[in-house]
Amino acid sequence: MIPRRLLAFVLAAFLPLCALPASLGAKPVRNGAVQVELVSRDASLQPGRPFWVALRLDHDAHWHSYWINAGTGYPTSLTWTLPAGFKAGPIVWPTPHVVKDSAGKVTGNGYENRTFLFTEITPPADLPTGTRVTLKAFAEWLMCADVCMPGDAQLELTLPVDAGAPGEHAAVAGPLDQAFRALPQASPDWVATATRQGATVTLRFAPAPGRNPAKLSDLHYFDAAAVVDYAAPQALREENGAYVLELAVAAEAPADAPGLRGVLSAGGTGFLIDAPFARAVAAGPAPVAPVAPPPPPAAAAGSLAGTLALAFVGGLILNLMPCVFPVLGIKILGFVNQSGNDRRKITAHGLVFSLGVLISFWVLAGILLALRAGGAQLGWGFQLQSPAFVFGMAAFLLVFALNMSGLFEVGLAATAVGGSLQMKEGYAGSFFTGALAVLVATPCSAPFLAPALGAALTPSLPPAHSVLVFTSIGVGLALPYLLLSLFPGAVRFLPRPGAWMETFKQLMAFPLYATVGWLLWVLAGQTKDDDYALLLIAFGFVLVAMAAWAYGRFGQAPGKPGRQLAGRVFAALLLAGGLFTGWPKPAEAAPTNGAYQVTWEKWSPEAVAAGQAAGRFVYVDFTARWCATCQTNKAAVFSSADVLAEFGRRNVLLLKADWTNKDAAITAALARWNRSAVPFNLIYAPGRPEPVILPELLTPGKVLEALAQAGRSG
């Protein structure tokens, strides 16, 4: 009989995740602490006549979203879907203010209360009158108080097409006019000049010749070009009627930055600043928008419900990844073996297996959260960065595969933790198989999993939400087995036990051998960069295999206790010798390779800046040997003649950020984009600090499209 408490516990863990709310496209749309809506002053539009549309953001008390240079967050973005012939300009940003946390520490630049972000829309001149058009935009933002949450909404605005001058929407015309007049402008009354010396930039804001503007107060400069440290104090002084700001240079600022470009706030009035270093420029009469922001990182996109959905789908797909698939075969074999037994017992085995998956994910979540709270920089699969762990995992799977091949006979539970598990009538084996599935799943980065993990490991996400994300991954991983056990009628579609099962068991050993080979390849990138180190690891595996053979041949010899004892001692010595021989030595340097007829150089922020300064496109690949999706991406992209030809035509610099071993700089770079997993790929265009972010799964077409997008933006 299935314990009712066990059934209730597992169902309570699973069922709430089956009712994830769907995103709504109504207007206005509330997501978290922010309500958004697309609004227009014009009640209609004329063919060929540009008009303004604004994204209205209403923030709850004490919450804020971010400006184009956000600081610690990321800016709001709009992705437009417009009718044919329509064009949308960049966001024109209001003057921001300094954002501080509850402790008074500066965390960024942004907006509170009600804010309008304007975009100019230009309809085609041949647009037929008497029709209606619908403008669609996907808005994404980050909302923060003491904690931060990503938000998004699908928005629509429908307007009639009229040949006459448009009327106004009375309800929004007044606030929109006021907000539009308050947009930062370049003023003919002032001249901005800037100089840079060492770690200091001096911004001088002086009256233009022949002008006598009113005095200013409460000056603060917001830099859109990421040259100035947003969190550093700004020293202000007056000199002969001019205002002089001493600004600290940001640590990541490029050495060859041409000048300052941003907004100078003065008592609520914003002045657009475009001041090349070492020469004075007069501000022009027309407002211009700062550089377009980078898209918000995919790892942080979406609500909690969306993150849980991504985690669930990623967990499902994990079942088909090469690191988990061998365990899939083992569990299916177990169901087949039990198909002639009491079906209630089959259901119990499925529930225990699922419980093993969930508890293992909770333990893993607890470890990751504890390390995160201690300040450690880590990500999914972090234990695969330890060569010792990889070697031990490979040796364990090798012994497991040899057991399935018939070299010796011992239960799965005994292989792992000894005879105590073997005495528990198979339930411990089912639980352990679930735990093993989680263990071997950690190096995998299945599609949709990286964004969910990026959100789960983000320091701003509450621990309870992080645990929910890991629970959702576990539900996805265990669901196929749980359904098979909860609906035991499906077992009748599986073949009956018979002699074929021994053949199938031996066949299923080969995926495990393939996994061992893959782990050996991972070790090749983590150990000393010479063939001899890898040869010792291979010899170590041979001795481990020989230990398994000795145990089966002599340690299990029937009716001869003395021979059994000698065989077991011999097997133990061989096993110890294999572990000693193959134990990996630390790597001296991360390797690079020229796979797919390309040359990879080592990534660093300086290498990116140098490549851009030389007028080259820069392709950055955050990768790791233990990331199966990373290798799939490379095989798909860099075997494409079209991609290689385009990279050659554009003289693309290829930089590899190899995360196979722990690397604090790479971990910090990923965290900047709210990422904690690989793959992650970027394309930088010459002269543009913001890259184009590629999707998680790559194809030649997606890479070529991103390269073209970077070229257009550059």
C-alpha positions in Angstrom: 0.0 0.0 0.0 1.3 3.5 -0.9 1.8 5.6 2.2 -0.8 8.3 2.1 1.5 10.9 3.6 4.1 10.2 0.9 1.5 10.6 -1.8 0.1 13.8 -0.3 3.6 15.2 0.2 4.7 14.6 -3.4 1.4 15.9 -4.9 1.6 19.0 -2.8 5.1 19.7 -4.2 4.0 19.1 -7.8 0.5 20.3 -8.3 0.9 24.1 -7.5 3.3 24.3 -10.4 0.8 23.0 -12.8 -1.3 26.2 -12.5 1.2 28.9 -13.5 -0.6 32.0 -14.6 -0.4 33.1 -18.2 0.8 36.6 -19.1 -2.0 38.9 -20.0 -1.9 41.5 -22.8 -4.6 43.8 -21.4 -3.9 47.5 -21.1 -2.9 48.8 -18.7 -0.9 45.8 -17.5 0.3 45.4 -13.9 3.4 43.2 -13.3 4.8 43.2 -9.8 5.2 46.7 -8.4 4.8 48.5 -11.8 1.8 49.2 -14.0 2.5 50.0 -17.7 0.5 51.2 -20.6 1.2 52.6 -24.1 -0.4 56.1 -24.5 -0.5 58.7 -27.2 -1.4 62.4 -27.1 -2.9 62.1 -30.6 -6.3 60.5 -30.9 -5.6 59.5 -34.6 -2.7 59.5 -37.0 -2.0 61.0 -40.4 -0.2 59.1 -43.2 3.5 60.1 -43.2 3.2 62.4 -40.2 5.5 61.3 -37.2 3.8 61.2 -33.8 4.9 60.3 -30.3 3.9 57.3 -28.2 4.9 56.9 -24.6 5.4 54.0 -22.3 3.7 55.1 -19.1 5.2 53.4 -16.0 3.4 53.8 -12.6 5.6 52.6 -9.8 4.3 51.5 -6.4 5.7 53.6 -3.5 9.4 53.1 -2.8 9.9 51.1 -6.1 11.9 52.3 -9.1 13.0 51.2 -12.6 16.1 52.2 -14.4 17.6 54.8 -16.9 19.6 53.9 -20.0 22.8 53.6 -17.8 21.2 51.8 -15.0 24.2 51.2 -12.6 23.5 47.9 -10.9 20.3 47.1 -12.8 19.3 47.2 -16.4 17.3 49.7 -18.4 13.7 49.4 -19.6 13.4 48.3 -23.2 10.7 48.3 -25.9 10.6 45.8 -28.7 8.2 47.0 -31.3 6.0 44.9 -33.7 4.6 47.4 -36.2 2.5 47.3 -39.4 4.4 47.3 -42.6 6.0 50.6 -43.4 6.0 51.9 -39.9 9.3 52.9 -38.2 10.0 53.4 -34.5 12.8 55.6 -33.1 14.8 55.0 -30.0 13.5 55.7 -26.5 13.9 59.3 -25.5 14.7 59.2 -21.8 13.5 61.7 -19.1 16.0 63.1 -16.7 16.7 60.4 -14.1 17.6 60.7 -10.5 20.0 58.9 -8.2 18.7 55.6 -6.8 19.7 54.6 -3.3 19.0 51.5 -1.2 17.5 51.6 2.3 21.0 51.9 3.7 21.6 55.1 1.6 24.1 53.4 -0.8 23.9 54.5 -4.4 22.8 51.6 -6.6 22.0 53.3 -9.9 20.0 55.8 -11.9 16.3 55.6 -12.5 12.7 56.7 -12.0 10.0 56.5 -9.4 6.3 57.3 -9.3 4.9 58.0 -12.8 7.3 58.1 -15.7 6.9 58.5 -19.5 9.4 57.0 -21.9 8.8 58.5 -25.4 9.3 56.9 -28.8 8.7 58.6 -32.2 6.6 56.5 -34.6 6.6 57.4 -38.3 3.8 55.9 -40.4 4.1 55.3 -44.2 2.9 58.1 -46.5 0.7 55.7 -48.4 -1.2 54.5 -45.4 -4.9 54.3 -46.4 -7.3 56.6 -44.4 -10.4 55.2 -42.7 -8.6 52.2 -41.4 -7.3 51.4 -37.9 -3.7 50.3 -37.0 -2.5 48.5 -34.0 1.0 49.2 -32.6 2.4 46.4 -30.5 5.4 46.6 -28.1 7.0 44.1 -25.7 8.2 46.1 -22.7 10.8 44.7 -20.2 12.0 46.4 -17.1 13.7 45.8 -13.7 11.8 47.0 -10.7 13.6 47.4 -7.4 13.0 48.5 -3.8 15.1 46.6 -1.3 14.7 43.6 -3.6 14.6 43.5 -7.4 12.3 41.7 -9.8 12.2 41.6 -13.6 9.0 42.5 -15.3 7.5 42.4 -18.8 4.3 43.1 -20.6 2.9 42.7 -24.1 1.2 46.0 -24.9 -1.0 47.3 -27.7 -2.2 50.7 -28.9 -4.9 51.0 -31.7 -5.4 54.3 -33.5 -7.6 55.3 -36.5 -6.0 56.7 -39.6 -7.4 60.1 -40.6 -6.5 62.5 -43.4 -7.0 65.5 -41.1 -5.0 66.9 -38.2 -5.3 64.6 -35.2 -7.3 65.5 -32.1 -6.0 64.8 -28.7 -6.7 62.3 -26.0 -8.0 64.6 -23.3 -7.2 62.2 -20.5 -3.5 62.0 -21.2 -2.7 65.1 -23.3 -1.9 67.3 -20.3 0.4 64.9 -18.4 2.1 63.9 -21.7 2.7 67.6 -22.7 4.2 68.3 -19.3 6.4 65.2 -19.5 7.5 66.0 -23.0 8.5 69.6 -22.1 10.5 68.3 -19.2 12.7 66.0 -21.4 16.4 66.9 -21.3 17.3 69.4 -24.0 20.5 70.8 -25.4 20.4 74.6 -24.6 22.0 77.4 -26.7 22.6 79.3 -23.4 25.3 76.9 -22.2 28.6 75.3 -23.4 29.9 72.0 -22.1 33.6 71.0 -22.2 35.3 68.0 -20.7 38.8 66.9 -20.0 40.1 63.6 -18.8 43.3 63.2 -16.7 44.0 59.8 -15.1 41.1 58.6 -13.0 39.3 62.0 -13.1 37.1 63.6 -15.6 36.3 67.4 -15.3 33.0 68.6 -16.8 32.8 72.4 -17.2 29.3 73.9 -17.9 29.6 77.6 -18.7 27.4 80.3 -20.2 27.7 80.6 -24.0 29.2 83.8 -25.3 26.7 86.7 -25.1 24.3 84.7 -22.9 23.3 85.4 -19.3 21.3 82.4 -18.2 19.8 82.0 -14.8 21.8 80.4 -12.0 21.5 76.6 -11.6 21.3 74.4 -8.5 21.5 70.8 -7.4 23.7 69.7 -10.3 24.4 66.1 -11.0 25.7 64.5 -14.1 24.3 61.2 -15.4 26.6 59.6 -18.0 25.1 57.5 -20.8 28.5 56.5 -22.2 29.6 54.6 -19.0 32.8 56.6 -18.6 31.9 58.1 -15.2 31.5 56.0 -12.1 27.7 56.3 -11.3 28.1 55.6 -7.6 31.0 58.0 -6.9 30.5 61.4 -5.3 30.6 64.4 -7.7 32.5 67.4 -6.4 30.9 70.7 -7.6 32.4 74.2 -7.6 31.8 77.5 -9.3 34.4 79.3 -11.3 33.8 82.7 -13.0 30.1 81.9 -13.6 30.8 78.4 -14.8 29.9 75.2 -12.9 32.7 72.6 -12.7 32.1 68.9 -11.7 35.0 66.6 -10.8 33.9 63.1 -11.8 35.5 59.7 -11.0 36.2 57.5 -14.0 34.5 54.1 -13.9 36.8 51.1 -13.5 35.4 49.5 -16.7 35.6 52.7 -18.8 37.5 52.3 -22.1 40.8 54.1 -22.2 40.0 55.6 -25.6 36.5 56.9 -24.7 35.9 60.0 -27.0 34.1 62.1 -24.4 31.1 62.5 -22.2 27.5 61.9 -23.4 24.6 62.1 -21.0 22.3 64.4 -19.0 23.2 67.1 -16.5 20.4 67.5 -14.0 20.0 70.9 -12.4 17.1 71.3 -10.0 14.8 69.1 -12.1 15.9 70.5 -15.5 17.8 68.2 -17.7 20.5 69.4 -20.2 21.8 67.0 -22.8 25.6 66.8 -22.7 27.8 65.9 -25.7 31.3 67.0 -24.8 34.3 65.4 -26.5 37.4 65.4 -24.3 39.8 68.4 -24.6 37.6 70.6 -26.8 34.6 72.8 -26.2 31.3 72.2 -28.0 28.2 74.3 -28.0 25.0 72.5 -27.4 22.7 72.2 -30.5 19.1 73.2 -30.6 17.6 69.8 -31.2 17.1 67.1 -28.6 18.8 63.8 -29.2 18.4 60.5 -27.5 21.4 58.9 -25.8 22.8 55.7 -27.1 20.3 52.8 -27.2 20.5 50.6 -24.2 21.6 47.0 -24.2 18.7 44.5 -24.1 18.0 43.2 -20.6 19.7 39.9 -20.0 17.6 36.9 -20.8 18.5 35.3 -17.5 16.5 38.0 -15.7 13.6 38.4 -18.1 10.1 37.5 -17.2 8.1 37.3 -14.0 8.5 34.6 -11.3 5.8 32.6 -13.0 7.7 32.8 -16.3 10.9 31.8 -14.6 9.2 28.8 -13.1 7.8 27.8 -16.5 11.3 28.0 -18.1 12.7 25.9 -15.2 10.0 23.3 -15.6 10.6 23.0 -19.4 14.3 22.9 -18.9 13.9 20.1 -16.3 11.9 18.1 -18.8 14.5 18.5 -21.6 17.2 17.5 -19.1 15.9 13.9 -19.5 17.2 13.9 -23.1 20.6 15.5 -22.4 23.6 13.2 -22.8 24.5 13.4 -19.2 21.1 12.3 -18.0 20.0 9.9 -20.7 21.9 6.9 -19.3 19.9 7.2 -16.0 16.8 7.4 -18.1 17.5 4.0 -19.6 18.2 2.6 -16.2 14.9 3.8 -14.7 12.9 2.5 -17.7 14.6 -0.8 -17.3 13.4 -0.8 -13.7 9.8 -0.2 -14.7 10.0 -3.0 -17.2 11.4 -5.3 -14.6 8.6 -4.4 -12.2 5.8 -4.7 -14.8 4.7 -8.1 -13.6 4.6 -7.0 -10.0 1.9 -5.3 -7.8 1.1 -2.0 -9.6 0.8 -0.2 -6.3 4.4 -1.1 -5.7 5.3 0.4 -9.1 3.6 3.6 -8.1 5.4 3.7 -4.8 8.7 3.3 -6.7 7.9 6.1 -9.0 7.0 8.4 -6.0 10.1 7.5 -4.2 12.2 8.2 -7.3 10.5 11.6 -7.7 11.1 12.3 -4.0 14.8 11.5 -4.5 14.9 14.0 -7.3 13.1 16.7 -5.3 15.1 16.3 -2.1 18.4 16.3 -4.1 17.4 19.5 -5.8 16.5 21.1 -2.5 19.8 20.0 -1.0 21.6 21.4 -4.0 19.6 24.7 -3.7 20.5 24.9 0.0 24.2 24.5 -0.8 24.1 27.1 -3.6 22.2 29.6 -1.5 24.5 29.1 1.5 27.5 29.6 -0.7 25.9 32.6 -2.3 25.1 34.1 1.1 28.8 33.7 2.0 29.8 35.8 -1.0 30.9 32.9 -3.3 30.7 33.4 -7.0 29.3 30.3 -8.6 26.9 29.0 -11.2 25.1 25.8 -12.3 27.5 22.9 -12.6 30.0 24.6 -10.4 31.2 21.3 -8.9 32.2 20.3 -12.5 34.8 22.9 -12.2 36.7 20.6 -9.7 38.9 18.1 -11.6 38.8 15.8 -8.6 35.0 15.7 -8.7 35.0 15.1 -12.5 37.5 12.2 -12.1 35.6 10.6 -9.2 32.3 10.9 -11.2 33.9 9.3 -14.3 35.4 6.5 -12.2 32.0 5.8 -10.5 30.1 5.7 -13.9 32.8 3.4 -15.3 32.3 0.9 -12.5 28.5 1.3 -12.9 28.8 0.6 -16.6 31.0 -2.5 -16.1 28.4 -3.8 -13.6 25.7 -3.4 -16.3 27.9 -5.1 -18.8 28.0 -8.2 -16.5 31.6 -8.0 -15.4 30.5 -8.4 -11.8 27.1 -8.5 -10.0 26.2 -6.0 -7.4 23.1 -3.9 -6.9 22.9 -0.2 -7.8 22.5 0.8 -4.2 25.5 -1.3 -3.1 27.6 0.3 -5.8 26.9 3.7 -4.3 26.6 3.4 -0.5 27.1 -0.3 0.4 24.9 -3.1 1.6 22.7 -1.0 3.9 20.8 0.3 0.9 20.7 -3.1 -0.7 18.7 -4.4 2.2 15.8 -2.0 1.7 13.8 -4.0 -0.9 14.6 -1.6 -3.8 13.0 1.6 -2.5 16.4 2.9 -1.5 17.5 2.1 -5.0 14.7 4.1 -6.6 15.4 7.0 -4.3 19.1 6.8 -5.1 18.4 6.7 -8.9 16.5 10.0 -8.5 19.5 11.5 -6.6 21.9 10.1 -9.3 19.7 11.8 -12.0 20.2 15.1 -10.3 23.9 14.5 -9.8 24.6 13.8 -13.4 22.2 16.5 -14.5 24.2 19.4 -13.0 26.8 19.7 -15.8 24.0 19.9 -18.4 22.6 23.2 -19.6 19.4 22.3 -21.3 17.5 24.8 -23.4 15.4 27.3 -21.3 17.4 26.2 -18.2 20.1 29.0 -18.2 17.6 31.9 -17.9 15.8 30.2 -15.0 19.1 29.4 -13.2 20.4 32.9 -13.8 17.3 34.2 -12.0 17.5 31.6 -9.2 21.1 32.4 -8.4 20.7 36.2 -8.6 21.5 37.7 -5.2 18.5 40.0 -5.3 16.0 37.0 -5.6 14.5 35.9 -2.3 15.8 32.5 -1.1 12.2 31.1 -1.1 11.8 32.0 -4.8 15.2 30.4 -5.6 14.0 27.2 -4.0 10.8 27.3 -6.0 12.9 27.6 -9.2 15.0 24.5 -8.3 11.7 22.7 -7.3 10.3 23.4 -10.7 13.4 22.0 -12.4 13.1 18.9 -10.3 9.4 18.5 -11.2 10.3 18.7 -14.9 13.0 16.1 -14.5 10.9 13.6 -12.6 7.5 14.2 -14.3 7.9 11.4 -17.0 8.6 8.8 -14.3 5.9 10.1 -11.9 3.2 10.0 -14.6 4.3 6.4 -15.5 3.9 5.4 -11.8 0.7 7.3 -11.0 -1.0 5.8 -14.1 0.3 2.2 -13.8 -2.0 1.2 -16.7 0.6 2.7 -19.0 3.0 0.0 -17.8 1.1 -2.6 -19.8 2.4 -0.9 -23.0 6.0 -1.8 -21.9 7.3 -5.2 -22.9 7.2 -8.1 -20.4 10.3 -9.2 -18.5 12.4 -11.9 -20.2 15.8 -12.9 -21.3 15.9 -9.9 -23.5 16.4 -7.7 -20.4 19.9 -8.9 -19.9 20.8 -7.8 -23.4 19.1 -4.5 -22.9 20.9 -3.9 -19.6 24.2 -4.5 -21.3 23.3 -2.3 -24.2 22.4 0.5 -21.8 26.0 0.4 -20.4 27.3 2.0 -23.6 25.7 5.4 -23.0 27.5 5.3 -19.7 30.8 4.5 -21.4 30.1 7.5 -23.7 29.5 9.7 -20.6 32.8 8.5 -19.2 34.5 9.5 -22.5 32.9 12.9 -22.3 34.1 13.4 -18.7 37.6 12.4 -19.8 37.4 15.1 -22.4 36.4 17.6 -19.7 39.4 16.5 -17.7 41.6 17.1 -20.6 40.8 20.8 -20.3 41.2 20.9 -16.6 44.5 19.1 -16.1 48.1 19.9 -17.1 48.4 20.9 -20.7 50.3 17.8 -21.9 49.5 14.4 -23.3 51.2 12.6 -20.4 48.7 13.9 -17.8 45.8 12.6 -19.9 47.5 9.3 -20.4 47.8 8.8 -16.6 44.1 9.5 -16.3 43.4 6.8 -19.0 45.7 4.3 -17.2 43.9 5.1 -14.0 40.6 4.2 -15.6 42.1 0.9 -16.9 43.1 0.0 -13.3 39.6 0.9 -12.0 38.1 -1.4 -14.7 40.6 -4.1 -13.8 39.5 -3.8 -10.1 35.9 -4.4 -11.2 37.0 -7.5 -13.1 39.0 -8.8 -10.2 36.0 -8.3 -7.9 33.7 -10.2 -10.2 36.2 -13.0 -11.2 37.6 -13.7 -7.8 35.8 -11.7 -5.1 32.5 -13.4 -6.0 33.9 -16.8 -6.6 31.2 -19.3 -5.2 32.1 -21.6 -2.3 35.6 -20.4 -1.7 35.7 -17.8 1.1 39.5 -17.6 1.0 39.6 -16.9 -2.7 36.8 -14.4 -2.3 38.7 -12.5 0.4 41.9 -12.5 -1.7 40.0 -11.3 -4.7 38.4 -8.5 -2.8 41.7 -7.3 -1.4 43.3 -7.5 -4.8 40.3 -5.5 -6.3 40.7 -2.9 -3.5 44.4 -2.5 -4.2 43.8 -2.1 -7.9 41.0 0.4 -7.3 43.3 2.4 -5.0 46.1 2.2 -7.6 43.8 3.4 -10.3 42.6 6.4 -8.3 46.1 7.3 -7.4 47.4 7.0 -10.9 44.6 8.9 -12.6 44.0 11.6 -9.9 44.1 14.8 -12.0 46.8 17.4 -11.6 45.9 21.1 -11.6 45.8 22.8 -15.0 48.5 25.5 -15.6 46.4 27.4 -18.1 43.1 27.1 -19.8 43.6 25.8 -23.3 42.6 27.4 -26.5 42.0 25.6 -29.7 41.4 26.3 -33.4 38.4 24.1 -33.8 36.2 24.7 -36.9 39.0 26.5 -38.7 38.9 29.6 -36.4 41.4 31.0 -34.0 40.3 31.7 -30.5 42.0 34.3 -28.3 41.6 34.5 -24.5 38.8 36.8 -23.4 39.2 39.8 -21.1 37.5 43.2 -21.0 40.8 44.7 -22.3 40.8 42.3 -25.2 37.3 43.4 -26.1 38.2 47.1 -25.9 41.4 46.5 -27.9 39.5 44.7 -30.7 36.9 47.5 -30.9 39.6 50.2 -30.9 41.2 48.4 -33.9 37.8 48.7 -35.8 37.0 45.0 -35.5 33.8 43.2 -34.6 34.3 41.1 -31.5 32.5 37.7 -30.9 32.7 36.6 -27.2 31.9 33.0 -26.3 31.3 32.3 -22.6 31.7 28.5 -22.6 33.0 25.5 -20.7 34.0 22.0 -21.6 31.4 20.5 -19.3 28.6 22.4 -21.1 27.0 20.1 -23.6 24.9 22.9 -25.2 28.1 25.0 -25.7 29.7 22.2 -27.8 26.5 21.7 -29.8 26.4 25.5 -30.5 30.0 25.4 -31.8 29.4 22.4 -33.9 26.4 24.0 -35.5 27.8 27.5 -36.0 31.5 27.1 -36.8 31.0 24.3 -39.3 29.0 26.7 -41.4 30.8 28.0 -44.5 28.5 31.1 -44.5 29.3 32.0 -40.9 33.1 31.6 -41.5 32.9 33.6 -44.7 31.0 36.4 -43.0 33.4 36.4 -40.0 36.3 36.6 -42.4 34.7 39.5 -44.4 34.1 41.5 -41.2 37.5 40.6 -39.7 35.8 39.3 -36.5 37.9 38.8 -33.4 37.0 35.6 -31.6 37.4 35.6 -27.8 36.7 32.6 -25.6 35.8 33.0 -22.0 36.6 29.5 -20.8 34.7 28.7 -17.6 35.8 25.1 -17.5 37.8 25.9 -14.4 36.9 28.5 -11.8 37.5 32.0 -13.0 36.4 35.0 -10.9 36.6 37.4 -13.8 34.3 35.3 -16.0 31.9 34.7 -13.1 31.7 38.4 -12.5 31.2 39.2 -16.2 28.3 36.7 -16.3 26.8 38.2 -13.1 26.8 41.7 -14.8 24.2 40.3 -17.2 22.4 38.4 -14.4 23.7 35.1 -15.8 25.1 32.2 -13.8 25.2 29.6 -16.5 26.7 29.0 -20.0 26.4 29.2 -23.0 26.3 33.0 -23.3 27.4 34.7 -26.5 27.9 38.4 -27.4 28.8 40.4 -30.5 30.4 43.8 -30.1 30.5 46.3 -33.1 33.3 48.8 -33.5 32.7 51.9 -31.5 29.7 50.6 -29.6 30.1 49.6 -25.8 26.8 47.7 -25.8 26.8 44.2 -27.4 24.1 42.3 -29.2 23.1 39.3 -27.0 22.7 36.0 -28.9 20.0 33.5 -27.9 21.0 30.4 -25.9 20.6 27.9 -28.7 22.5 29.0 -31.8 22.2 28.3 -35.5 24.2 29.8 -38.3 21.2 32.0 -39.3 20.9 33.4 -35.8 24.6 34.3 -35.6 24.5 35.9 -39.0 21.4 37.9 -38.1 23.0 39.1 -34.8 26.2 40.1 -36.7 24.1 42.1 -39.2 22.2 43.7 -36.3 25.5 44.7 -34.6 26.7 46.1 -37.9 23.5 48.2 -38.3 23.8 49.5 -34.8 27.5 50.3 -35.2 
